[in-house]
Amino acid sequence: MFYIYIIYSEQLNKYYVGYSSDIRQRLNQHNCHHKGFTGSASDWRLMYSESYEMELDARKREKQIKSWKSRRKIEELIKL
């Protein structure tokens, strides 16, 4: 199974969209200080996820959500 996920950092007041086969492990990685966008905060929490059998489908959905470039659209999706 593959998942797209949306996480949120209150510290940065930002959302991040990604995909993974293991959301818990990936969330732990995001919360460890590292180089990259999510590395500057350690309070990321899972806000939303969708599951897919095929990795390609998860990657396509991730790309679609990232293409929105709209915080409002992401927040509307989370509220569904």
C-alpha positions in Angstrom: 0.0 0.0 0.0 1.1 3.5 -0.7 -0.1 6.7 0.9 -0.2 10.4 0.2 -0.2 12.5 3.3 -0.5 16.0 4.4 1.3 17.1 7.6 1.3 20.4 9.4 3.8 22.3 11.6 2.3 24.8 13.9 5.8 26.2 14.5 6.2 27.0 10.8 2.5 27.4 10.1 3.0 25.3 7.0 1.7 22.2 5.3 3.7 19.6 3.5 2.5 17.0 1.0 4.3 13.8 0.4 3.9 10.1 -0.3 5.2 7.0 1.4 4.6 3.3 1.9 5.0 3.8 5.7 3.4 7.0 7.0 4.5 6.6 10.6 8.1 6.0 9.7 8.1 8.9 7.3 6.5 11.2 9.9 9.3 10.3 12.4 11.8 11.2 9.7 10.1 14.6 9.2 10.3 15.3 12.9 14.0 14.6 13.1 16.1 17.6 12.4 17.6 17.2 8.9 18.4 19.2 5.8 15.3 20.0 3.8 12.0 21.8 4.1 10.6 19.8 7.0 13.9 19.6 8.9 13.6 23.1 10.5 10.7 22.0 12.7 10.0 19.0 14.9 6.2 19.4 15.5 4.9 17.9 12.3 1.6 16.1 12.7 -0.5 14.1 10.3 -3.6 16.0 9.1 -4.8 13.9 6.1 -4.0 10.7 4.1 -5.2 8.7 1.2 -4.2 5.1 0.3 -3.4 3.6 -3.1 -2.4 0.1 -4.2 -0.1 1.4 -6.9 2.9 3.7 -6.1 2.3 5.5 -9.4 -1.2 6.5 -8.4 0.0 7.8 -5.1 2.7 9.8 -6.8 0.2 11.2 -9.3 -2.1 12.3 -6.5 0.8 13.9 -4.6 1.8 15.8 -7.7 -1.8 17.0 -8.3 -2.2 18.3 -4.7 1.2 20.0 -4.9 0.2 21.7 -8.2 -2.6 23.5 -6.4 -0.2 25.8 -4.6 -3.1 26.8 -2.5 -3.3 26.6 1.2 -7.1 27.1 1.1 -7.6 24.1 -1.2 -5.4 21.9 1.0 -7.4 23.0 4.1 -10.7 22.3 2.2 -9.4 18.8 1.4 -8.4 18.2 5.0 -11.9 19.2 6.2 -13.7 16.6 4.0 
